[in-house]
Amino acid sequence: MSLYDVWSRGSRIFLSESKLSIDYVPRRLPHREDHLLKLAAMFKPMIREPGAMSQKVILLGPVGTGKTVVAKFFGSHVEAYSRREGLGIRYVHVNCHKDRTLFLIMKRVSEQLKLRIPRRGFSSRELMNIVWSTLESRNEYLLLTIDEADYLMNTSGSDAVYDLTRMSDEYTSSELRFNFIFVLRDASRLALLEECVRSSLLHNIIRFNPYTSKEIYDILAARVYEEEAMNPEAVGDEVLTLIGDLVGFDRGGRGDARQALEILWRAGKYAEAEGAARVMPEHVRRAYSDIYPQFPKEALNNLKRHELLVLLAIVRTLRSTGAAEAGLGEVEREYRAVCDEFGERPRGHTKVWEYVQVLKSMGIITARISGPGRRGKTTLVSIPSVPLDALERELLTKIGS
């Protein structure tokens, strides 16, 4: 197969891969509607009476909790409303992971506003004055997001933030042209700021908590079904649920939507490479293992023989069904077959249940009681984060040794 064949061949899995990118701003932000409404309320003075005050808001929370996408989504709607109402508000988004000094930030702002800056060197202060004067001459106002502001504070301490937020004080006779959204991961960074700067920022903080497993599911479902990033027939609910369980904060994950999107994308690429029609749970396991390897070799060394046999039965049951979870009854049937294969006398139901609890306590498997949608109650077991084929090979080596 040539490169041209790869590029020209359609995908059975993806419709628009870019919509799974962390840089993509979707049409709807599940579970961040309240954050957007809070932003709208805080910036209402800027909208209702541009230039009357300089607003400053902090979006605070861990990585992958939606701060950046909320800021971009809000900024795009501010600009759209401004165009409709003739308000002259411009939105600029600067990431301090790339631009870590005040000079680089103002250079980026100048580029986004399409200012003609002479080639001779300018200081950051001079660039700020040029931006302000240009906004004044155009009768425009700036809403500036300083994303990953932690880097700016680490590099420049209080000075850069002070210069930005106190810019308006130098133009007391004119309208206030700068408004700010600061995106921060860690509240402790605020301690690096001088008291006068810190006090001006702490009035308006919007906190972002890690996503739960259900919220991760909703985010992925919106990308697949609403944004049409992937073929809906190629991604089942069990795949999205499995990723939610891996990533959701309530299930011991990081609650990081960026991580969830990358797992879904990688799982789709595995399915695509195999020529599969659907993304399966095993593709998710492989994708997660790629990003966060968790192969439990040391844990396997501490397992007793029948615990290893039960684990092998779980692996084979999940492989044969292709499902994300297996009922304990199915596992017990496979366990008896595994015992026969290795010349062992199978233990009873109570002992098998105890082995499952041991495997769960060691973090090798997950186990839960079935809920609505399944006839009767049973224990459902899963191996969410380790590729089954690699785990089976390791188990066969240990059991046979």
KOLRO-678426 format. One line per 4 residues: their letters; for each residue x, y, z of N, C-alpha, C. Coordinates in steps of 0.2 Angstrom, whole numbers, plus 2048, in hexadecimal, padded with zeros to 3 digits. Layout:
N
A	X/Y/Z/X/Y/Z/X/Y/Z ~ ...
This chain:
401
MSLY	804/7FA/800/800/800/800/804/806/800 ~ 803/80B/7FC/807/811/7FB/804/816/800 ~ 808/81C/801/806/821/805/7FF/824/802 ~ 7FF/825/7FB/7F9/827/7F8/7F3/823/7F9
DVWS	7F4/81D/7FA/7EE/818/7FC/7EC/81A/803 ~ 7F0/81B/807/7EF/81D/80E/7EB/823/80E ~ 7ED/828/80B/7EA/82F/80B/7E3/82F/808 ~ 7E2/82B/802/7DC/82B/7FE/7D7/827/801
RGSR	7D9/822/805/7D4/81D/807/7CF/820/80D ~ 7C9/81F/80C/7C4/821/811/7C5/81D/818 ~ 7C2/820/81D/7C2/81D/824/7BC/81A/826 ~ 7BB/814/829/7B5/811/82B/7B4/814/832
IFLS	7B9/817/835/7B9/819/83C/7B8/820/83D ~ 7BC/824/83A/7BC/82B/83B/7B8/82F/835 ~ 7B5/834/837/7B2/839/833/7B6/83F/832 ~ 7B8/842/838/7BC/848/839/7C0/847/83F
ESKL	7C7/845/83E/7CB/844/844/7CD/84A/847 ~ 7CD/850/844/7CF/856/847/7CA/858/84D ~ 7C4/855/84D/7BF/857/852/7C0/853/858 ~ 7C5/84F/858/7C7/84B/85F/7CE/84F/861
SIDY	7D0/854/85E/7D6/858/860/7D4/85C/866 ~ 7D9/85D/86B/7D8/861/870/7D8/868/86F ~ 7DA/86A/868/7D9/871/866/7D2/873/863 ~ 7CE/86E/862/7C8/86F/85F/7C3/871/864
VPRR	7BF/876/862/7BA/879/866/7B3/877/863 ~ 7B0/873/867/7A9/870/865/7A3/875/865 ~ 79E/873/862/798/878/862/795/878/869 ~ 796/873/86D/793/872/874/798/86F/879
LPHR	798/872/87F/79D/870/884/799/86C/88A ~ 798/866/889/794/862/88E/797/863/895 ~ 793/864/89A/795/865/8A1/79A/86B/8A3 ~ 79A/870/89E/79D/876/89F/798/87C/89E
EDHL	792/87B/89D/78D/880/89C/78D/885/8A2 ~ 78D/883/8A8/78D/887/8AD/793/88C/8AE ~ 799/889/8AC/79F/88D/8AC/79F/893/8A6 ~ 79B/891/8A1/79B/896/89C/796/89C/89E
LKLA	790/89A/8A1/78C/89F/8A4/78F/8A3/8A9 ~ 793/8A0/8AD/797/8A4/8B2/79B/8A9/8AF ~ 79F/8A7/8AA/7A3/8AC/8A6/79F/8B1/8A3 ~ 799/8AF/8A0/795/8B4/89D/793/8BA/8A2
AMFK	791/8B7/8A8/78F/8BC/8AD/795/8C1/8AF ~ 79B/8BE/8B0/7A0/8C2/8B2/7A2/8C7/8AD ~ 7A2/8C5/8A6/7A4/8CA/8A1/79E/8CE/89E ~ 798/8CE/8A1/792/8D2/89F/794/8D9/89F
PMIR	797/8DC/8A4/799/8E3/8A3/79D/8E5/89D ~ 7A2/8E0/89B/7A5/8E2/895/7A1/8E2/88F ~ 79C/8DD/88F/797/8DD/889/792/8E3/889 ~ 790/8E4/88F/78B/8EA/890/78D/8F1/88F
EPGA	794/8F1/892/797/8F8/891/79E/8F8/890 ~ 7A0/8F6/88A/7A7/8F5/889/7AB/8FB/88B ~ 7B1/8FA/88E/7B6/8FF/890/7B4/902/897 ~ 7AF/900/89A/7AD/903/8A0/7B1/900/8A6
MSQK	7B3/8FA/8A5/7B8/8F6/8AA/7BC/8F1/8A7 ~ 7C1/8EF/8AA/7C6/8EA/8A8/7C4/8E4/8AC ~ 7C1/8DF/8A9/7BF/8D9/8AD/7C5/8D4/8AD ~ 7C6/8D0/8B2/7CB/8CB/8B3/7C8/8C5/8B6
VILL	7C9/8BF/8B3/7C6/8B8/8B5/7CB/8B3/8B5 ~ 7CB/8AF/8BA/7CF/8A9/8BA/7CB/8A2/8B9 ~ 7CE/89E/8B4/7CB/897/8B4/7D0/893/8B7 ~ 7CE/88F/8BC/7D3/88B/8C0/7D1/884/8C0
GPVG	7D6/880/8BF/7D4/878/8BF/7DA/874/8BC ~ 7DA/86E/8BD/7DF/869/8BA/7DF/869/8B3 ~ 7E4/866/8B0/7E4/865/8A9/7DE/860/8A6 ~ 7DB/862/8A1/7D6/85E/89E/7CF/85F/8A0
TGKT	7CE/865/8A4/7C8/866/8A7/7C3/86B/8A3 ~ 7C6/86D/89D/7C2/871/899/7C3/879/899 ~ 7C8/87B/89D/7C9/882/89E/7CB/885/897 ~ 7CF/882/893/7D1/885/88D/7CB/886/888
VVAK	7C8/880/887/7C3/880/882/7BD/884/884 ~ 7BC/885/88B/7B7/88A/88D/7B9/891/88B ~ 7BF/893/88C/7C1/899/88B/7C1/89B/883 ~ 7C3/896/87F/7C2/897/878/7BB/897/876
FFGS	7B7/893/878/7B0/893/877/7AC/89A/878 ~ 7AE/89C/87E/7AB/8A2/881/7AE/8A8/87D ~ 7B4/8A8/87B/7B7/8AD/877/7B4/8AE/870 ~ 7B3/8A8/86D/7B0/8A8/866/7A9/8AB/866
HVEA	7A5/8A9/86C/79E/8AC/86C/79E/8B4/86E ~ 7A3/8B6/872/7A4/8BD/873/7A5/8C1/86D ~ 7AA/8BE/869/7AB/8C2/862/7A5/8C1/85E ~ 7A1/8BC/85D/79B/8BB/859/796/8C0/85B
YSRR	795/8C1/862/790/8C6/865/792/8CD/863 ~ 799/8CE/864/79C/8D5/863/79B/8D7/85C ~ 79C/8D2/857/79B/8D4/850/794/8D6/84F ~ 78F/8D2/852/788/8D3/851/786/8DA/853
EGLG	788/8DB/859/786/8E2/85D/78B/8E8/85B ~ 790/8E6/858/795/8EC/856/799/8EE/85C ~ 79B/8EA/861/79E/8EC/867/7A6/8ED/866 ~ 7A9/8EA/861/7B0/8EA/860/7B4/8E7/865
IRYV	7B2/8E1/868/7B6/8DD/86C/7B9/8D7/868 ~ 7C0/8D7/86A/7C4/8D2/866/7C6/8CD/86B ~ 7C7/8C6/869/7C9/8C1/86E/7D0/8BE/86B ~ 7D4/8BE/870/7DB/8BB/86E/7DD/8B6/874
HVNC	7DF/8B0/871/7E1/8AB/876/7E8/8A9/875 ~ 7EC/8AA/87B/7F3/8A9/87B/7F5/8A3/880 ~ 7F9/89E/87E/7FB/899/882/802/89A/885 ~ 803/89B/88B/809/89C/88E/80E/896/88E
HKDR	80C/890/88D/810/88B/88C/815/88C/886 ~ 813/890/881/817/892/87B/819/899/87C ~ 815/89D/87F/817/8A4/87F/818/8A6/887 ~ 81E/8A5/88A/81E/8A6/891/821/8AC/894
TLFL	821/8B1/890/823/8B8/892/81E/8BD/890 ~ 81E/8C3/893/819/8C8/891/81B/8CA/88A ~ 821/8CB/888/823/8CD/882/820/8C8/87C ~ 820/8C2/87D/81E/8BD/879/816/8BD/879
IMKR	813/8BE/87E/80C/8BE/87F/809/8C4/87A ~ 80C/8CA/87B/80A/8D0/878/80C/8D0/870 ~ 811/8CC/86F/813/8CB/868/80D/8C7/865 ~ 80B/8C1/868/806/8BD/866/7FF/8C1/865
VSEQ	7FE/8C5/86A/7F8/8CA/869/7F8/8CE/863 ~ 7FE/8D1/862/7FF/8D5/85C/7FD/8D2/856 ~ 800/8CC/855/7FF/8C8/84F/7F8/8C6/84E ~ 7F4/8C4/854/7ED/8C2/853/7E9/8C8/851
LKLR	7EB/8CE/854/7E7/8D4/852/7E9/8D7/84B ~ 7EE/8D4/848/7F1/8D6/842/7F4/8DD/842 ~ 7F8/8DE/847/7FB/8E5/847/801/8E5/843 ~ 802/8EB/840/809/8EB/83C/80E/8EE/841
IPRR	812/8EA/843/818/8EC/848/81E/8ED/844 ~ 821/8F2/845/828/8F3/842/82D/8EE/844 ~ 832/8ED/840/837/8E7/841/83B/8E9/847 ~ 83C/8EF/848/841/8F1/84E/83E/8EE/854
GFSS	843/8EC/859/841/8E9/85F/83D/8ED/864 ~ 838/8EA/867/833/8EE/86B/834/8EA/872 ~ 833/8EE/877/832/8EB/87E/82B/8E8/87F ~ 82A/8E4/884/823/8E2/885/81E/8E8/887
RELM	821/8ED/88A/81D/8F3/88C/81B/8F7/886 ~ 820/8F7/881/81E/8FB/87B/819/8F7/877 ~ 819/8F1/877/814/8ED/873/80D/8EE/876 ~ 80D/8EE/87D/807/8EF/880/804/8F5/87E
NIVW	808/8FA/87E/806/901/87C/803/901/875 ~ 807/8FE/871/804/8FE/86A/7FE/8FA/869 ~ 7FD/8F5/86D/7F7/8F1/86C/7F1/8F6/86F ~ 7F2/8F9/875/7ED/8FD/878/7EB/903/873
STLE	7F0/906/870/7EF/90C/86C/7EB/909/865 ~ 7ED/903/863/7E9/901/85D/7E2/8FF/85F ~ 7E1/8FC/864/7DA/8FB/867/7D6/902/867 ~ 7D9/907/86A/7D6/90D/86B/7D4/910/864
SRNE	7D9/910/860/7D8/913/859/7D2/90F/855 ~ 7D2/909/856/7CC/905/853/7C6/905/857 ~ 7C6/908/85D/7C0/907/862/7BF/900/863 ~ 7C4/8FC/865/7C3/8F5/866/7C5/8F3/86D
YLLL	7C3/8EE/870/7C5/8EB/876/7C7/8E4/876 ~ 7CC/8E2/87A/7CF/8DC/87A/7CD/8D7/880 ~ 7CB/8D1/87E/7CA/8CC/883/7D0/8C7/882 ~ 7D4/8C7/887/7DA/8C3/886/7DB/8BD/88B
TIDE	7DB/8B7/888/7DC/8B1/88D/7E3/8B0/88D ~ 7E6/8AF/893/7ED/8AD/895/7EC/8A6/897 ~ 7ED/8A1/892/7EC/89A/894/7F3/898/897 ~ 7F2/893/89B/7F8/890/89F/7FC/895/8A2
ADYL	7F9/89A/8A5/7FC/8A0/8A8/801/89D/8AE ~ 801/897/8B0/805/894/8B5/80D/896/8B2 ~ 80E/894/8AB/814/895/8A8/817/89C/8A9 ~ 812/8A1/8A7/814/8A8/8A8/816/8AA/8AF
MNTS	812/8A8/8B4/814/8A9/8BB/81A/8A6/8BD ~ 81C/8A0/8BB/822/89D/8BC/828/8A1/8B9 ~ 827/8A3/8B3/82C/8A6/8AF/82D/8AD/8B1 ~ 828/8B1/8B2/828/8B8/8B3/826/8BB/8BA
GSDA	824/8B6/8BE/821/8B8/8C5/81B/8BC/8C4 ~ 81B/8C1/8C8/816/8C6/8C9/816/8CC/8C4 ~ 81C/8CD/8C1/81D/8D3/8BD/818/8D3/8B7 ~ 818/8CD/8B3/815/8CD/8AD/80D/8CE/8AE
VYDL	80B/8CA/8B3/803/8CB/8B4/802/8D2/8B7 ~ 806/8D4/8BB/805/8DB/8BD/804/8E0/8B7 ~ 809/8E0/8B3/809/8E4/8AD/803/8E4/8A9 ~ 801/8DD/8A8/7FB/8DC/8A4/7F5/8DF/8A7
TRMS	7F4/8DD/8AE/7ED/8DF/8B1/7ED/8E6/8B3 ~ 7F3/8E9/8B4/7F3/8F0/8B6/7F3/8F5/8B0 ~ 7F3/8F2/8AA/7F4/8F6/8A4/7EF/8FC/8A4 ~ 7E9/8FA/8A5/7E4/8FF/8A5/7E5/905/8A9
DEYT	7E9/905/8AF/7EA/90A/8B3/7ED/910/8B0 ~ 7F1/90E/8AB/7F5/913/8A8/7F1/918/8A3 ~ 7EB/915/8A2/7E6/919/89D/7E0/91B/8A0 ~ 7E0/91E/8A6/7DA/91F/8AA/7D6/924/8A6
SSEL	7D8/928/8A1/7D4/92D/89E/7D0/92A/898 ~ 7D2/924/896/7CE/921/891/7CB/91A/893 ~ 7C7/917/88E/7C4/911/88F/7C8/90B/891 ~ 7C6/907/895/7CB/901/896/7CA/8FC/891
RFNF	7D0/8FA/88E/7D0/8F6/888/7D1/8EF/889 ~ 7D4/8ED/88F/7D6/8E6/890/7D2/8E2/895 ~ 7D0/8DC/893/7CD/8D8/898/7D0/8D1/897 ~ 7D0/8CD/89D/7D4/8C7/89D/7D1/8C1/8A0
IFVL	7D3/8BB/89D/7D1/8B5/8A0/7D8/8B1/8A1 ~ 7D9/8B0/8A7/7DF/8AC/8A9/7DD/8A5/8AA ~ 7E1/8A0/8A7/7E0/899/8A7/7E5/896/8AB ~ 7E4/893/8B1/7E9/891/8B6/7E7/889/8B8
RDAS	7EC/885/8B9/7EC/87F/8BB/7EC/87E/8C3 ~ 7F0/883/8C6/7F2/882/8CD/7F1/889/8D0 ~ 7EC/889/8D5/7EB/88F/8D9/7F1/891/8DD ~ 7F6/88D/8DE/7FC/88F/8E2/800/894/8DE
RLAL	7FF/894/8D8/803/899/8D4/801/8A0/8D5 ~ 7FB/8A1/8D8/7F9/8A8/8D9/7FD/8AA/8DF ~ 800/8A6/8E3/805/8A8/8E9/80B/8AC/8E6 ~ 80D/8AB/8E0/813/8AE/8DD/811/8B5/8DB
LEEC	80B/8B7/8DB/809/8BE/8D9/809/8C3/8DF ~ 80B/8C9/8DE/80A/8CE/8E4/803/8CF/8E6 ~ 802/8D1/8EC/7FC/8D1/8EF/7F7/8D5/8EB ~ 7F9/8DB/8E8/7F5/8E0/8E5/7F2/8DC/8DE
VRSS	7F6/8D8/8DB/7F4/8D5/8D5/7F0/8CF/8D7 ~ 7F2/8CB/8DC/7EE/8C5/8DE/7E7/8C7/8E0 ~ 7E6/8CD/8E4/7DF/8CF/8E6/7DB/8D1/8E0 ~ 7DE/8D3/8DB/7DA/8D6/8D5/7D7/8D0/8D1
LLHN	7DB/8CA/8D2/7D9/8C4/8CE/7D4/8BF/8D2 ~ 7D4/8BF/8D8/7D1/8BA/8DC/7C9/8BB/8DD ~ 7C7/8C1/8DA/7C0/8C2/8DB/7BC/8BE/8D6 ~ 7BF/8BC/8D1/7BB/8B8/8CC/7BE/8B2/8CA
IIRF	7BD/8AC/8CD/7C0/8A6/8CC/7BB/8A1/8CA ~ 7BB/89D/8C4/7B7/898/8C2/7BB/891/8C3 ~ 7B9/88D/8C7/7BC/887/8C8/7BA/881/8C4 ~ 7BE/87D/8C1/7BD/877/8BD/7BF/871/8C0
NPYT	7BA/86D/8C2/7BC/866/8C5/7BD/861/8C0 ~ 7C1/85C/8C1/7C2/856/8BC/7BB/853/8BA ~ 7BB/850/8B4/7B5/84D/8B2/7B4/846/8B5 ~ 7AD/845/8B6/7AC/83E/8B8/7AB/839/8B2
SKEI	7AA/833/8B3/7AA/82E/8AE/7A4/830/8AA ~ 79E/831/8AD/798/833/8A9/799/839/8A4 ~ 79D/83E/8A7/79E/844/8A3/7A3/843/89E ~ 7A8/83F/89F/7AD/83D/899/7A9/839/894
YDIL	7A4/835/896/7A0/832/891/79C/837/88C ~ 799/83C/890/795/841/88C/799/845/887 ~ 79F/846/88A/7A4/84A/885/7A6/846/87F ~ 7A8/840/880/7A9/83C/87A/7A3/83B/876
AARV	79E/839/879/798/838/875/796/83E/870 ~ 797/844/873/796/84B/870/79A/84B/86A ~ 7A1/849/86B/7A5/84A/865/7A4/845/860 ~ 7A2/83F/862/7A0/83A/85D/79A/83B/859
YEEE	794/83C/85D/78E/83C/85A/78B/843/858 ~ 78D/848/85C/78B/84F/85A/790/853/855 ~ 797/852/857/79C/855/852/79E/851/84C ~ 79B/84A/84D/79D/845/847/7A4/845/846
AMNP	7A8/844/84B/7AF/843/84B/7B0/83C/848 ~ 7AC/837/84A/7AD/830/848/7A6/82D/846 ~ 7A7/828/842/7A1/824/840/79D/822/846 ~ 797/824/847/793/822/84D/792/81A/84D
EAVG	792/817/847/791/810/847/798/80C/849 ~ 79D/810/849/7A3/80D/84B/7A5/80D/852 ~ 7A1/811/856/7A3/812/85D/79D/811/861 ~ 79D/80C/865/798/80A/86A/798/80D/870
DEVL	792/80D/874/792/80F/87B/797/80C/880 ~ 798/806/87F/79D/802/883/7A4/805/883 ~ 7A6/807/87D/7AD/80A/87C/7AD/811/87F ~ 7A8/815/87F/7A8/81C/882/7A8/81B/889
TLIG	7A4/816/88C/7A3/815/893/7AA/812/896 ~ 7AD/80E/892/7B4/80B/894/7B9/811/895 ~ 7B9/816/890/7BE/81B/891/7BC/820/897 ~ 7B5/821/898/7B3/825/89D/7B5/821/8A4
DLVG	7B5/81B/8A4/7B7/817/8AB/7BE/818/8AC ~ 7C2/818/8A6/7C9/818/8A7/7CB/81F/8A9 ~ 7C8/824/8A7/7CA/82B/8A8/7C6/82F/8AD ~ 7C0/82D/8AE/7BC/831/8B3/7BF/831/8BA
FDRG	7BE/837/8BD/7C1/839/8C3/7BE/834/8C9 ~ 7B7/833/8C8/7B4/82F/8CD/7B6/827/8CD ~ 7B9/825/8C7/7BC/81E/8C6/7C3/81E/8C8 ~ 7C6/823/8CA/7CD/823/8CC/7D2/826/8C6
GRGD	7CF/828/8C1/7D2/82B/8BB/7D4/833/8BD ~ 7D7/836/8B8/7D9/83D/8B9/7D3/842/8B7 ~ 7CE/83F/8B4/7C8/844/8B2/7CA/849/8AD ~ 7CE/846/8A8/7D2/84A/8A3/7CF/849/89C
ARQA	7CB/84E/89A/7C7/84D/893/7CC/84C/88E ~ 7D2/850/88E/7D7/84F/889/7DA/848/888 ~ 7DB/845/88E/7DD/83E/88E/7D8/839/88B ~ 7D1/83B/88D/7CC/837/88A/7CC/837/882
LEIL	7CC/83D/880/7CC/83E/879/7D2/83B/875 ~ 7D8/83B/878/7DD/838/875/7DD/830/875 ~ 7DA/82D/87A/7D9/826/87B/7D4/824/875 ~ 7CE/828/874/7C9/826/86F/7CD/827/868
WRAG	7D1/82C/867/7D4/82D/861/7D9/827/85F ~ 7DD/825/864/7E2/820/863/7DE/819/862 ~ 7D9/818/866/7D5/812/865/7D2/811/85E ~ 7CF/817/85C/7CD/817/855/7D2/816/850
KYAE	7D8/818/851/7DE/817/84C/7E0/810/84C ~ 7E0/80C/852/7E1/805/852/7DC/801/84E ~ 7D5/803/84F/7D0/800/84B/7D1/801/844 ~ 7D2/807/842/7D3/809/83B/7D9/805/838
AEGA	7DF/804/83C/7E5/801/839/7E3/7F9/838 ~ 7DF/7F7/83C/7DD/7F0/83B/7D8/7EE/836 ~ 7D5/7F4/833/7CF/7F3/82F/7C9/7F1/832 ~ 7C8/7F2/839/7C2/7F0/83C/7BD/7F5/83B
ARVM	7B6/7F3/83B/7B1/7F7/83A/7AF/7FB/840 ~ 7B1/7F9/846/7AF/7FC/84C/7B5/7FD/851 ~ 7B5/802/855/7BA/802/85B/7B7/7FE/860 ~ 7BC/7F9/863/7BA/7F4/868/7BE/7F6/86F
PEHV	7BB/7F3/874/7BE/7F5/87B/7C6/7F3/87B ~ 7C8/7EE/877/7CF/7EC/877/7D3/7F2/873 ~ 7D0/7F5/86F/7D4/7FB/86C/7D5/800/871 ~ 7D0/801/875/7D0/806/87B/7D6/804/87F
RRAY	7D6/7FE/881/7DB/7FB/886/7E2/7FD/883 ~ 7E3/7FB/87D/7E9/7FC/87A/7EB/804/87A ~ 7E6/808/878/7E7/80F/878/7E9/812/87F ~ 7E6/810/884/7E7/812/88B/7EE/810/88D
SDIY	7F0/809/88B/7F6/807/88D/7FC/80A/88A ~ 7FB/80D/884/800/811/880/801/817/884 ~ 7FC/81A/886/7FD/821/889/7FF/820/891 ~ 7FC/81B/894/7FE/81A/89B/7FF/813/89C
PQFP	805/810/89B/806/809/89C/805/807/8A3 ~ 801/802/8A3/7FF/7FF/8AA/800/7F8/8AA ~ 804/7F5/8A7/804/7ED/8A6/806/7EB/8AD ~ 802/7E6/8B0/803/7E5/8B7/808/7DF/8B8
KEAL	80E/7DF/8B6/813/7D9/8B6/814/7D8/8BE ~ 816/7DD/8C2/818/7DC/8C9/812/7D9/8CC ~ 80C/7DC/8CB/806/7D9/8CE/805/7D2/8CD ~ 806/7D0/8C7/805/7C9/8C5/809/7C4/8C9
NNLK	80F/7C7/8CB/814/7C2/8CF/811/7C1/8D5 ~ 80C/7C5/8D8/80A/7C4/8DF/803/7BF/8DF ~ 801/7BD/8D9/7FB/7BA/8D8/7FC/7B2/8D9 ~ 7F7/7AF/8DD/7F7/7A8/8DD/7F5/7A5/8D7
RHEL	7F6/79E/8D6/7F4/79B/8D0/7ED/79B/8CE ~ 7E8/79A/8D2/7E1/79B/8D0/7DF/7A2/8CF ~ 7E3/7A7/8D2/7E1/7AE/8D0/7E4/7AF/8C9 ~ 7E9/7AC/8C7/7EC/7AD/8C1/7E7/7AA/8BC
LVLL	7E4/7A4/8BE/7E0/7A0/8B9/7D9/7A4/8B8 ~ 7D7/7A7/8BE/7D0/7AB/8BD/7D2/7B1/8B9 ~ 7D8/7B4/8BA/7D9/7BA/8B5/7DA/7B8/8AE ~ 7DD/7B3/8AD/7DD/7B0/8A6/7D6/7AF/8A3
AIVR	7D2/7AC/8A7/7CB/7AB/8A5/7C7/7B2/8A3 ~ 7C9/7B7/8A7/7C6/7BE/8A6/7C8/7C0/89F ~ 7CF/7C0/89E/7D2/7C2/898/7CE/7BF/892 ~ 7CE/7B8/892/7CB/7B4/88D/7C4/7B5/88C
TLRS	7C0/7B6/891/7B9/7B8/890/7B8/7BF/88D ~ 7BC/7C4/88F/7BB/7CA/88C/7BE/7CA/885 ~ 7C3/7C6/883/7C5/7C6/87C/7C0/7C2/878 ~ 7BD/7BD/87A/7B8/7B9/876/7B1/7BD/875
TGAA	7AF/7C1/87A/7A9/7C5/879/7AB/7CC/876 ~ 7B1/7CF/876/7B2/7D5/874/7AF/7DB/878 ~ 7AC/7D9/87E/7A9/7DE/882/7AE/7E1/887 ~ 7AB/7E7/88A/7AF/7EA/88F/7AF/7E7/895
EAGL	7A9/7E3/897/7A8/7E0/89D/7A6/7D9/89C ~ 7A7/7D5/8A1/7A4/7CE/8A1/7A1/7CC/8A7 ~ 79C/7C8/8A7/798/7C6/8AD/79C/7C1/8B0 ~ 79C/7C0/8B7/79F/7BB/8BB/79E/7B4/8B9
GEVE	797/7B3/8B7/795/7AC/8B4/799/7AA/8AE ~ 79A/7AF/8A9/79E/7AD/8A3/7A5/7AC/8A5 ~ 7A8/7B0/8AA/7AF/7AF/8AC/7B0/7A8/8AF ~ 7AB/7A6/8B3/7AB/79F/8B7/7AB/79A/8B2
REYR	7A7/79A/8AC/7A7/795/8A7/7AE/794/8A4 ~ 7B1/79A/8A2/7B8/79A/89F/7BD/798/8A4 ~ 7BC/79A/8AA/7C1/798/8B0/7C1/790/8B0 ~ 7BB/78D/8B0/7BB/785/8B0/7BF/782/8AA
AVCD	7BE/786/8A4/7C2/783/89E/7C9/784/89F ~ 7CB/78A/8A2/7D2/78C/8A3/7D5/786/8A8 ~ 7D2/785/8AD/7D4/780/8B2/7D5/779/8AE ~ 7D1/777/8AA/7D1/771/8A6/7D7/771/8A2
EFGE	7D9/777/89F/7DF/777/89A/7E5/777/89E ~ 7E5/779/8A4/7EC/779/8A8/7EC/773/8AE ~ 7E7/76F/8AD/7E7/769/8B2/7E5/76B/8B9 ~ 7E1/770/8BA/7E0/772/8C1/7D8/771/8C2
RPRG	7D7/76F/8C9/7D0/76E/8CB/7CD/775/8CC ~ 7C7/777/8C9/7C4/77E/8CA/7C1/77E/8D1 ~ 7C2/784/8D3/7BF/786/8DA/7B8/788/8D9 ~ 7B4/789/8DF/7AD/78A/8DE/7AC/792/8DD
HTKV	7A6/793/8DD/7A3/79A/8DB/7A6/79F/8E1 ~ 7A6/79D/8E7/7A8/7A2/8EC/7AF/7A4/8EC ~ 7B3/79F/8EA/7BA/7A0/8EA/7BC/7A4/8E3 ~ 7B8/7A3/8DE/7B9/7A7/8D8/7B8/7AE/8D9
WEYV	7B2/7AF/8DD/7B0/7B6/8DF/7B6/7B9/8E3 ~ 7B9/7B5/8E8/7BE/7B8/8EC/7C4/7BA/8E7 ~ 7C6/7B6/8E3/7CC/7B7/8DE/7CA/7BE/8DA ~ 7C4/7BF/8D8/7C2/7C5/8D4/7C3/7CB/8D9
QVLK	7C2/7CA/8DF/7C3/7D0/8E4/7CA/7D1/8E5 ~ 7CE/7CC/8E5/7D5/7CD/8E6/7D8/7D1/8E0 ~ 7D6/7CF/8DA/7D8/7D2/8D4/7D6/7D9/8D3 ~ 7D0/7DA/8D6/7CD/7E1/8D6/7D1/7E5/8DB
SMGI	7D3/7E3/8E1/7D6/7E7/8E6/7DD/7E8/8E4 ~ 7E0/7E4/8DF/7E7/7E6/8DD/7E7/7EA/8D7 ~ 7E1/7EC/8D5/7E1/7F1/8CF/7E2/7EE/8C8 ~ 7E2/7E7/8C8/7E3/7E4/8C1/7DC/7E4/8BD
ITAR	7D6/7E3/8C1/7D0/7E3/8BD/7CB/7E8/8C1 ~ 7C6/7E9/8BE/7C0/7ED/8C1/7BB/7E8/8C2 ~ 7B6/7E9/8C7/7B1/7E5/8C8/7AB/7E9/8CB ~ 7A5/7E8/8C9/79F/7EC/8CB/799/7E7/8CB
ISGP	794/7E9/8CF/78E/7E6/8CE/78A/7E8/8C8 ~ 787/7E4/8C4/783/7E7/8BE/77D/7EB/8C0 ~ 77B/7F0/8BC/776/7F4/8BD/770/7F3/8B8 ~ 76C/7F8/8B7/766/7F8/8B3/769/7F6/8AC
GRRG	765/7F2/8A8/766/7F0/8A1/769/7E9/8A1 ~ 76A/7E6/8A6/76D/7DF/8A6/768/7DB/8AB ~ 766/7D5/8A8/762/7D1/8AC/765/7CE/8B2 ~ 762/7CF/8B8/765/7CC/8BE/76B/7D0/8C0
KTTL	76E/7CF/8C6/773/7D2/8C8/779/7CD/8C8 ~ 77F/7D0/8C6/785/7CC/8C5/78B/7D1/8C6 ~ 791/7CE/8C7/797/7D2/8C8/79A/7D2/8C1 ~ 79B/7D8/8BE/79E/7DA/8B8/7A5/7DB/8B9
VSIP	7A9/7D8/8B5/7B1/7D9/8B6/7B3/7DC/8AF ~ 7B9/7E0/8B0/7BC/7E3/8AA/7C3/7E4/8AB ~ 7C7/7E4/8A6/7CE/7E5/8A6/7CF/7EB/8A1 ~ 7CE/7F1/8A4/7CD/7F7/89F/7D3/7FA/89C
SVPL	7D9/7F9/8A0/7DF/7FD/89E/7E5/7F9/89B ~ 7E4/7F2/89A/7EA/7EE/898/7E8/7EA/892 ~ 7EB/7EA/88C/7EA/7E6/886/7E9/7DF/888 ~ 7E4/7DC/886/7E2/7D5/888/7E8/7D0/885
DALE	7EA/7D1/87F/7EE/7CC/87C/7F5/7CC/880 ~ 7F8/7D2/882/7FE/7D2/885/7FD/7CF/88C ~ 7F7/7D0/890/7F6/7CE/896/7F6/7C6/896 ~ 7F2/7C4/891/7F2/7BC/890/7F8/7B9/88F
RELL	7FD/7BC/88B/803/7B9/88A/807/7B9/891 ~ 807/7BE/895/80A/7BE/89B/807/7B9/8A0 ~ 801/7B8/8A0/7FE/7B3/8A4/7FF/7AC/8A2 ~ 7FF/7AB/89C/801/7A4/89A/808/7A2/89C
TKIG	80D/7A7/89B/814/7A6/89D/814/7A4/8A5 ~ 810/7A8/8A9/811/7A7/8B0/80D/7A0/8B2 ~ 808/79F/8AF/804/799/8B1/808/793/8AF ~ 80B/793/8A9/80E/78D/8A6/815/78C/8A9
S	818/791/8AD/81F/790/8B0/81F/78C/8B6
